[in-house]
Amino acid sequence: AQSVTQLDSQVPVFEEAPVELRCNYSSSVSVYLFWYVQYPNQGLQLLLKYLSGSTLVESINGFEAEFNKSQTSFHLRKPSVHISDTAEYFCAVRENSGGYQKVTFGTGTKLQVIP
Amino acid sequence: DTGVSQNPRHKITKRGQNVTFRCDPISEHNRLYWYRQTLGQGPEFLTYFQNEAQLEKSRLLSDRFSAERPKGSFSTLEIQRTEQGDSAMYLCASTEGTGSAIDSPLHFGNGTRLTVT
């Protein structure tokens, strides 16, 4: 069975500083990987996804994540955070096994950007 | 694309009462998911539909929970004899699920927050 681990429940960081949110997954087959973001009082929305090909994927607002198969990780990074990045970030995995594909989420990491 | 719509946004009920939530997915999406999210946790999978067929139910879904998607469009989630432990945010998501769109991401609604007193 697939699983996702986000070790950091909260990450405080000063504005314009870099940040890394960690995500590790477990699966016996190949996977698709996703980061979702939940801004205060809003629903979950897709931030970026890894399907295949280049292991480095980017979002439109400056976040990037790198798929590392050997370490089974998909950490999210941003070189310089903004106040508006304050949100909760969820890593998710979907097994690429054909047929039905359940999406499993991590427990989330709250990013708090400090002015 | 009007997004995934969930109603009601909030529901307060007394223990033992039945509640029903509705989800209207994005119109061309044939896959629909229900998740539950409690404070400090990520969304937990409850059940999944492909068109009108319910293909999987989580062990989290006790026999007090039932979900339907009668015409492959909107879905309802009913909880009978609610308990305080049912208090949570109930999330609905939809996605395309055929051919090359099999890896498409989930589109979530804003959820229904249930409080059982």
Chai-1 contact restraints between the chains, C-beta under 6 A:
chainA,res_idxA,chainB,res_idxB,connection_type,confidence,min_distance_angstrom,max_distance_angstrom,comment,restraint_id
A,Y32,B,D103,contact,1.0,0.0,6.0,A-B,restraint_1
A,G43,B,F108,contact,1.0,0.0,6.0,A-B,restraint_2
A,G43,B,G109,contact,1.0,0.0,6.0,A-B,restraint_3
A,G43,B,N110,contact,1.0,0.0,6.0,A-B,restraint_4
A,L44,B,F108,contact,1.0,0.0,6.0,A-B,restraint_5
A,L46,B,P105,contact,1.0,0.0,6.0,A-B,restraint_6
A,K49,B,P105,contact,1.0,0.0,6.0,A-B,restraint_7
A,L51,B,D103,contact,1.0,0.0,6.0,A-B,restraint_8
A,F90,B,G42,contact,1.0,0.0,6.0,A-B,restraint_9
A,Y100,B,L55,contact,1.0,0.0,6.0,A-B,restraint_10
A,K102,B,F45,contact,1.0,0.0,6.0,A-B,restraint_11
A,F105,B,G42,contact,1.0,0.0,6.0,A-B,restraint_12
A,F105,B,P43,contact,1.0,0.0,6.0,A-B,restraint_13
A,G106,B,G42,contact,1.0,0.0,6.0,A-B,restraint_14
A,T107,B,Q41,contact,1.0,0.0,6.0,A-B,restraint_15
A,T107,B,G42,contact,1.0,0.0,6.0,A-B,restraint_16
A,G108,B,G42,contact,1.0,0.0,6.0,A-B,restraint_17
